[in-house]
Every structure is written in structure tokens, then in C-alpha cells.
Amino acid sequence: MGQLLEIELIESEQIGTIGVGEATIPQIRLLISLLGVDENDFLSQTQATIKLGIQFNDWARMGDSYMHAFGPIGRGLGMLNFYPYWLRSLRHGETQDLWKYSFNFQAAIANRFAAVEQLGDTGLAGLRNAYHFDASLVAQYFRRYSEQQGVTRTEGKIVTTTLRDSDGFIESVSLEDGRVIDGELFIDCSGFRGVLIEQALETGYEDWTGWLPCDRAIAVASAATEPWRPYTQATARDAGWQWRIPLQHRTGNGHVYCSQYVNDDAAQSALMRHLDSAAVTEPRLLRFTTGHRKKFWNRNCVALGLAAGFMEPLESTSIHLIQTGLSRLLALFPDQRFSGVDIDEYNRQTTFEYERIRDFLILHYYANKRTDSEFWLECSQMEIPDSLQQKIDLFRTSGRIFRVADELFTETGWLQVLIGQHIIPESYHPMAGLLSDEQLDGFLEKIRSVIDKAVSELPQHRDHIARNCPAPDLTA
């Protein structure tokens, strides 16, 4: 097969990688498979652990805890998904919480994992997982992979960008040492600076801090602790929240917060006070504005990652947005004409994706009942987008959730956050009433017993890592 493209990466060793432990969502496994990368080798080389979901602590009320667990909950029956039957049981006095029917959740809190596709012939799905990994090691891993595939890497920093007089397209970039590199398509991965998409093309930015007010984060790594929990933890603080991401060699921690309600020193103090092991790096401060470029693809430049926009890391969507941005670019890959219709479609699809993720993140903040801090009170009283209000109203009145087009988060994802944030429907789908009370009890009890048995047979998460993908330094 002939070579379609010549790809040159301009990168500077002087610019570090942001992150001290990175969390992902299950779609990352599609990328690993597409690239033909051995999953266990990837996990080993990046100090990775397994992620089965995200645990939210103190979000709706102090003392609350729930999880957005990956994978389905329960199983459908007849024409309905599982949750209308659970809602019916809830309305009739059932005390079993939603997560009793989540295999992912039950495995996560038991610190267990194995690659399980299906639970026999029960109709219940197996475990659906993502990863926690060291972002710097991942960057190195994919750099080696790319160079093996023929990508040329050029060390240097871009200092100027030259635009064509005829149409304003990028013609070339100049480096500090005077080298000039031209090209036809430019992909901007320069982070918040947006060296090409913003500094050169002046694309503009859609600011969402009115809905997602956190604007800073402090990150620090701490020593690894036992057990290696196979889930991310997000614990609400007075003016934001704190993440905890377990890796094989350390724990990634960070405090995401709104500088209007807490200053940097107090935010850092709160982070360090709540670490569960000794810090092994110095804290790093990051400033950001939630939102996105007004165009993700402008002329002959496509922005990816932080250059495209920033959705705070609450639901681990940053790497996924890079992945979908690349997939969308491949689907709409230009010829030398750079059709405006194709570019507009790329921007339409990407804007839709960002807006739907935005709504999901806002839900965590808006649907809170905390009265202990001004930040949380303000969040609960904000004006939210119509698209989110419609989703909440539909669920609150009739217990219905619909996934719109190809939005990222599934009905099950929305369900867990809605229930976890104490939005309880007033009714449920009438067809869930076709079962007798005895039939419904038997249906629910069978699911619980199958999941309980399956979890008891899983190995410990740490044992799974040790057998399949231990980091090199752990076996030296």
C-alpha cells in the first residue's frame, strides 16, 4: 500500500506534559485496538491500572457517595430497558439501590477485576473498563509508535506563522533556529496557547465559565497506596472538587476550583491536607477557561486537545475529545480544495459533542442540595442550557431518558448522575407495570444474585495487574 501522507510533528522537549495521572473512558480501548497495540504492553509501559467508573463523594449532599460506573445496569426485559422496572420498585417501597444491579460498580468497590465479556447466558453484560495511566509515559509510548510508523519528529518551538495572502490559509511556520516548515494541513496541539488556531488565525473562543465556573487546578503526585482502587474518585470541596487517580507507581491528585471563592494558597492547602499519602512532586498550578474555539477547524488548521477547548476533567473526557477529533478528521479528510461544506460539518459535529458533554458536567454542579458553601448555593441557582433543562424535566416527570443522536454519554450514564444527585422521577413507564409484584421481585433478585456470585469469583485488581501488565520496575 502506498503512502498517502507525509506527517511531521514539531515538538519541544522544553514544554512539559500536563497531568500527574490521567483517567480515561472505555472508548480509549477502541483506539488501542485500532492502532494494533498490545493492550497489556501499553498498560505495563504506562504504569496503568484499571478504571471501572468514577466515584462522586459529597456532591449532592455532604456524606453522599455514588458512582458513574461504566457498562450497563441490570438488563432489559421485553421492550424496556432495566431502569423503568427499578423505578417501579422504588415507587413501591423497594430499598435496593440502583448500583446493586451494576456489575461494574460491585466489582469496583470490591477492588476486583478480570476481562469478562458476558455473564454466561444470563443476558447480563460483563465488565466495561477504561484505564488510569501516567500521561507523560503515554506521550512517550505513542511517540515511539508514531516514529516507527514513519512520522518525522522535529525538535523546536514555533515563533511565527506565515499566512497566504490569497485566502489566509497557513502557509508555513518558522522555528526559533530559523527553520521554515511548510505544509498543506496543520493540526494545532499547542495547548491553551492555540499557537495556530488562535494566535495566527484569531478564531475566537466560546466561554462557558457561566455554567462551569471552576477556572484553576492544582495537581500533585503522591506515593502509591493499597489497595489500587479500580475507579477514579472525585470528592467535592468547598469551591470545587478533588480528584484521586491510582497508578501502579504513584497516585495522581488534583484540586479543581473556582478562584472567585477560594484563593490559590487555600486551595493548595486543602489539596495537600486531603492527600492519603506523602507528596512526591511539587504542586503545579494550572489556569483555564472552560469552553471551546468558535471553530475547531478553521481554514487549513484543525485544533485538537487543549488547543480546541477545555472541558474540566470531571468525567475524564479530555483524551476522548482528542480521539473523536481525530476520527472525525479522518472521516472528513480534505483534498487540496478544503471544501467549506466538509469543514462546516466537522465543526457542527464537534460543537454538538462539546455541548452535550457540557450539559452532563453542568448536571453534577446544578443538581446539588448543599447549603454549606456559597459556591454550591450559586451552582444550584444558575440558569442552565435549555437542552439540559429539557433532559431533567423529562426524567423528573416520567422517568424517561433519551440519548440524542451520537452524544457521548449513554442513558445509563445520565441515569446514575440523575439518581446520584437525588433527582427522583414522579412516575415510570407504564409497561413496567405489566409484571406482577412477585415477578418483579424475582426478576430483580435474580440479577442481584448473578452479579454477587460473579464478583466473588473475580481476582483482586492488583493480582490482575501483577499477572498481566506489571510495570517494568515492579518486576526488576
C-alpha positions in Angstrom: 0.0 0.0 0.0 1.4 3.4 -1.0 2.0 6.3 1.4 -0.9 8.8 1.4 0.6 11.4 3.7 3.8 12.8 5.0 3.4 13.8 8.6 5.9 16.0 10.5 5.5 16.7 14.3 7.0 19.8 15.7 7.6 19.4 19.4 9.7 20.9 22.1 11.2 19.0 24.9 11.1 22.2 26.9 7.3 22.1 27.0 6.2 19.5 29.5 3.1 17.3 29.6 0.2 18.4 31.7 -1.0 15.8 34.2 0.1 13.6 37.1 -2.1 10.7 36.4 -4.7 10.6 33.8 -8.1 8.9 33.7 -10.0 7.8 30.6 -13.3 6.4 29.5 -13.9 3.0 27.8 -13.6 4.3 24.2 -9.8 4.5 24.7 -9.7 0.8 24.2 -11.1 1.3 20.6 -8.0 3.4 19.9 -5.6 0.8 21.3 -7.3 -1.9 19.2 -7.3 0.3 16.0 -3.6 1.0 16.3 -2.8 -2.7 16.8 -1.1 -2.0 20.1 -0.8 -4.9 22.6 -3.0 -3.8 25.5 -1.0 -5.4 28.2 2.2 -3.9 26.9 0.6 -0.5 26.8 -0.6 -0.8 30.4 2.7 -2.1 31.6 4.7 0.7 30.0 2.5 3.5 31.2 2.2 2.3 34.9 -1.5 1.8 34.3 -4.4 0.5 36.4 -7.9 -0.4 35.5 -10.8 2.1 35.8 -14.4 0.8 36.1 -16.1 4.1 36.9 -15.9 7.4 38.8 -17.0 7.7 42.4 -18.6 11.1 43.4 -18.3 11.9 47.1 -20.2 14.8 48.8 -21.6 16.2 45.6 -25.3 16.3 46.2 -25.1 16.4 50.0 -22.3 16.1 52.5 -21.8 12.4 53.2 -23.3 11.2 49.9 -21.4 8.8 47.6 -22.4 7.4 44.3 -20.6 6.1 41.2 -20.9 6.7 37.5 -20.0 3.1 36.7 -19.2 2.1 33.1 -21.3 -0.6 31.4 -25.0 -1.3 31.6 -27.1 -1.6 34.8 -29.2 -4.7 35.0 -30.7 -6.0 31.8 -33.7 -5.1 29.7 -36.9 -7.1 29.7 -39.3 -7.1 26.8 -39.4 -3.7 25.1 -38.0 -1.8 28.1 -34.5 -1.1 29.5 -33.8 -2.1 33.0 -34.3 1.2 34.8 -38.1 1.6 34.4 -38.5 -1.7 36.4 -36.2 -0.4 39.1 -38.1 2.9 39.2 -41.3 1.0 39.6 -39.8 -1.0 42.5 -38.6 2.3 44.1 -42.0 3.8 43.9 -43.4 0.8 45.7 -41.0 0.8 48.6 -38.0 -1.2 47.3 -34.9 -0.4 49.3 -32.2 -1.9 47.0 -30.2 1.0 45.5 -29.6 1.3 41.8 -26.0 0.1 42.0 -26.9 -3.3 43.3 -27.6 -4.1 39.7 -24.3 -2.8 38.3 -21.6 -5.4 37.8 -19.1 -2.7 37.2 -19.9 -0.9 40.5 -19.9 -4.0 42.6 -16.6 -5.1 41.2 -15.1 -1.6 41.7 -16.0 -1.3 45.4 -14.7 -4.9 45.9 -11.4 -3.9 44.2 -11.8 -6.7 41.8 -11.3 -7.1 38.0 -10.9 -9.6 35.2 -11.7 -9.3 31.5 -15.3 -10.6 31.4 -17.4 -10.1 28.3 -20.7 -11.7 29.4 -22.1 -13.4 32.5 -22.8 -16.7 30.9 -26.3 -17.0 29.3 -27.9 -14.7 31.9 -28.3 -11.7 29.5 -26.0 -9.6 31.7 -23.0 -7.9 30.3 -19.5 -8.3 31.6 -17.2 -5.6 32.8 -16.5 -2.5 30.8 -13.3 -0.7 31.6 -11.0 2.2 30.9 -7.6 3.0 32.2 -5.7 5.2 34.6 -2.2 5.9 33.3 0.8 8.2 33.5 0.2 10.9 30.8 3.9 11.5 30.3 4.6 7.9 29.7 1.7 7.6 27.3 3.1 10.5 25.3 6.4 8.7 25.1 4.8 5.5 24.1 2.8 7.0 21.3 5.9 9.0 20.2 7.8 5.8 19.7 4.9 4.2 18.0 4.4 7.1 15.6 8.1 7.3 14.7 8.0 3.5 13.9 5.1 4.2 11.5 7.2 6.9 9.7 6.2 10.1 11.4 9.0 12.7 11.3 9.6 14.4 14.6 11.3 17.8 14.6 12.5 19.4 17.8 11.8 23.1 18.1 9.5 25.9 19.1 7.3 27.8 16.6 7.9 31.5 16.8 6.0 32.9 13.7 3.3 31.7 11.4 3.0 32.8 7.8 -0.4 33.1 6.2 -1.1 33.1 2.4 -2.2 36.4 1.1 -4.8 34.9 -1.2 -7.0 33.1 1.4 -5.5 33.5 4.8 -4.5 29.8 5.0 -1.4 28.8 6.9 1.5 28.6 4.5 4.3 27.8 6.9 5.7 28.0 10.4 9.1 29.3 11.5 11.1 27.8 14.4 13.4 29.5 16.9 16.5 28.3 14.9 15.3 29.9 11.7 14.0 26.7 10.0 10.8 27.2 8.0 8.4 24.3 7.6 5.5 24.4 5.2 2.5 22.1 4.8 -1.0 21.7 3.5 -2.9 20.7 6.6 -1.8 21.9 10.1 -3.0 20.3 13.3 -2.7 22.6 16.4 -1.9 20.6 19.6 -0.2 23.6 21.3 -2.4 23.6 24.3 -4.2 26.6 25.8 -2.0 28.9 23.8 -3.5 27.9 20.5 -0.4 29.0 18.6 -2.0 28.4 15.2 -5.8 28.3 15.7 -5.9 31.4 17.9 -2.6 33.4 17.8 -2.3 33.1 14.0 -5.9 32.6 12.8 -7.7 34.6 15.6 -10.6 32.1 15.7 -12.2 33.2 18.9 -13.4 31.4 22.0 -16.8 30.4 23.4 -16.6 31.0 27.1 -18.6 28.6 29.4 -17.5 29.7 32.8 -21.0 31.0 33.5 -22.0 27.3 33.6 -18.8 25.6 34.6 -17.2 28.2 36.9 -14.1 26.3 38.0 -11.1 28.1 36.4 -8.0 26.7 38.1 -6.5 23.4 39.2 -3.5 22.4 41.3 -2.0 19.0 40.6 0.4 16.9 42.7 1.5 13.3 42.7 1.7 11.3 46.0 3.0 7.9 46.9 1.1 4.8 45.8 -1.2 3.3 48.4 -3.0 0.0 48.8 -5.4 -1.1 47.6 -5.2 0.0 44.0 -8.9 1.0 43.6 -10.1 0.3 40.1 -12.0 3.6 39.9 -11.4 7.4 39.9 -12.6 9.4 42.9 -14.0 12.9 42.7 -14.6 14.4 46.1 -16.4 17.8 46.3 -14.7 20.6 48.3 -15.9 24.0 49.4 -15.4 25.7 46.0 -14.7 22.8 43.6 -13.6 19.2 43.9 -10.5 16.9 44.3 -9.5 14.1 42.0 -7.7 10.9 43.0 -6.3 8.6 40.3 -4.4 5.4 41.4 -1.4 4.3 39.3 1.0 1.4 39.9 3.8 3.7 41.0 2.0 6.7 42.5 -1.3 8.4 43.0 -2.4 11.4 40.9 -4.2 14.1 42.8 -5.6 17.5 41.9 -7.9 20.2 43.2 -10.2 21.8 40.6 -11.7 25.1 42.0 -13.2 28.5 41.3 -10.8 31.3 42.1 -13.8 33.6 42.9 -14.5 31.6 46.0 -11.1 30.4 47.2 -7.5 31.7 46.6 -4.6 29.6 45.3 -2.9 29.2 48.7 -6.1 28.0 50.4 -6.8 25.7 47.5 -3.4 24.2 47.6 -3.6 23.8 51.4 -6.9 21.9 51.1 -5.4 19.6 48.5 -2.3 18.8 50.5 -4.4 18.3 53.7 -6.6 15.7 52.0 -3.8 13.6 50.4 -3.8 10.0 51.6 -0.1 9.6 51.2 3.1 11.7 51.1 3.5 14.0 48.1 6.3 13.0 45.7 6.2 16.1 43.4 5.8 19.8 43.9 2.2 21.1 43.3 1.6 22.7 39.9 -1.0 25.4 39.3 -3.0 25.4 36.0 -5.3 28.2 34.9 -8.0 27.5 32.3 -11.3 28.8 30.9 -13.9 26.2 30.1 -15.3 26.4 26.6 -14.1 25.9 23.1 -12.8 27.6 20.0 -15.6 29.1 17.9 -14.3 26.9 15.1 -12.4 23.7 15.7 -11.4 23.6 12.0 -10.5 27.0 10.6 -9.2 27.2 7.0 -6.4 24.6 6.9 -5.9 24.2 10.6 -7.6 21.7 12.9 -7.3 22.2 16.7 -7.1 19.2 19.0 -6.8 18.8 22.7 -6.4 21.9 24.8 -5.9 24.0 21.7 -9.5 23.1 20.7 -11.1 23.8 24.1 -11.2 22.6 27.7 -13.9 20.7 29.5 -12.8 20.3 33.1 -11.7 16.7 33.9 -14.8 15.8 36.0 -15.8 12.9 33.6 -12.4 12.2 32.1 -13.4 13.4 28.6 -10.2 15.3 27.5 -8.4 12.4 25.9 -11.7 11.1 24.4 -12.2 14.5 22.7 -8.8 14.2 21.1 -9.7 10.7 19.9 -13.0 11.7 18.4 -11.5 14.8 16.9 -9.0 12.6 15.0 -11.7 10.1 14.0 -13.9 12.9 12.7 -10.9 14.4 10.8 -10.3 11.0 9.1 -14.0 10.8 8.2 -14.0 14.3 6.6 -10.3 14.3 5.5 -9.8 17.1 2.9 -8.3 17.1 -0.5 -6.4 20.1 -1.7 -9.7 22.1 -2.2 -10.5 22.1 1.5 -14.3 22.1 0.9 -16.1 24.5 3.1 -19.0 22.1 3.4 -16.8 19.4 4.9 -15.2 21.9 7.3 -18.6 23.2 8.4 -19.8 19.6 9.1 -16.7 18.9 11.2 -17.4 22.0 13.2 -21.1 21.2 13.6 -20.5 17.6 14.8 -17.7 18.7 17.2 -19.8 21.6 18.6 -22.6 19.2 19.3 -20.3 16.8 21.1 -18.9 19.6 23.3 -22.3 21.0 24.1 -23.7 17.6 25.2 -20.7 16.9 27.4 -21.0 20.4 28.8 -24.6 19.6 29.8 -23.6 16.4 31.5 -20.9 18.2 33.5 -23.3 21.0 34.5 -25.7 18.5 35.9 -23.2 17.5 38.6 -23.0 21.1 39.8 -26.5 22.3 39.3 -28.4 19.3 40.9 -26.9 19.7 44.3 -28.6 20.3 47.6 -25.7 21.6 49.6 -26.1 24.7 51.7 -22.7 24.7 53.4 -20.9 27.0 50.9 -21.7 30.0 48.7 -20.1 28.2 45.7 -22.6 25.3 45.8 -25.5 27.5 46.5 -24.7 29.6 43.5 -24.3 26.5 41.3 -27.8 25.2 42.3 -29.3 28.5 41.3 -27.7 29.0 37.9 -29.6 29.3 34.7 -28.8 26.1 32.8 -29.0 25.5 29.0 -32.4 24.6 27.6 -31.1 21.3 26.4 -30.2 20.2 29.9 -33.4 21.6 31.4 -35.4 19.5 29.0 -33.5 16.4 29.9 -34.0 17.0 33.7 -37.7 17.8 33.2 -38.4 14.7 31.2 -36.7 12.4 33.7 -38.3 14.1 36.7 -41.8 13.8 35.4 -41.8 10.4 33.7 -38.5 8.7 34.3 -37.6 8.8 30.7 -34.1 9.4 29.3 -33.2 9.6 25.6 -29.8 9.7 24.1 -29.7 12.3 21.4 -28.0 11.3 18.1 -24.5 10.2 18.9 -23.9 12.2 22.1 -21.2 10.7 24.2 -22.9 9.7 27.5 -25.5 6.9 27.4 -28.8 6.7 29.1 -27.2 4.7 31.9 -24.6 7.4 32.5 -27.3 10.1 32.7 -29.4 7.8 35.0 -26.6 7.3 37.5 -25.9 11.0 37.9 -29.5 12.0 38.0 -30.3 9.4 40.7 -27.0 10.1 42.5 -27.8 13.8 42.6 -31.3 13.0 44.1 -33.5 13.7 41.1 -36.2 11.1 41.6 -38.9 10.7 38.9 -42.6 11.1 39.8 -43.5 8.1 37.7 -42.2 5.3 35.4 -43.0 3.8 32.0 -46.5 2.2 32.2 -45.3 -1.0 30.6 -43.1 -1.7 33.6 -46.4 -2.3 35.4 -47.2 -5.4 33.4 -45.2 -7.6 35.7 -46.8 -8.8 39.0 -45.1 -7.8 42.2 -43.8 -11.4 42.6 -42.5 -11.4 39.0 -40.7 -8.1 39.5 -39.2 -9.2 42.8 -37.9 -12.4 41.2 -36.5 -10.5 38.2 -34.6 -8.1 40.4 -33.4 -10.7 42.9 -32.0 -12.9 40.1 -29.9 -10.1 38.7 -28.5 -9.3 42.1 -27.6 -12.9 42.8 -25.9 -13.3 39.5 -23.8 -10.2 40.0 -22.9 -11.1 43.6 -21.7 -14.5 42.5 -19.7 -13.1 39.6 -18.0 -10.5 41.7 -17.0 -13.1 44.3 -15.2 -15.1 41.6 -13.1 -12.2 40.2 -9.5 -11.8 41.2 -8.3 -8.8 43.1 -7.5 -5.8 40.9 -3.8 -5.8 42.0 -3.5 -9.5 41.2 -4.9 -9.0 37.7 -2.3 -6.3 37.1 0.5 -8.4 38.6 -0.3 -11.3 36.3 -1.0 -9.4 33.1 0.6 -6.0 32.9 3.0 -5.2 35.8 5.1 -2.1 35.2 8.8 -3.0 34.4 10.2 -1.5 37.6 7.9 -3.8 39.7 9.4 -6.9 38.2 13.1 -5.8 38.2 
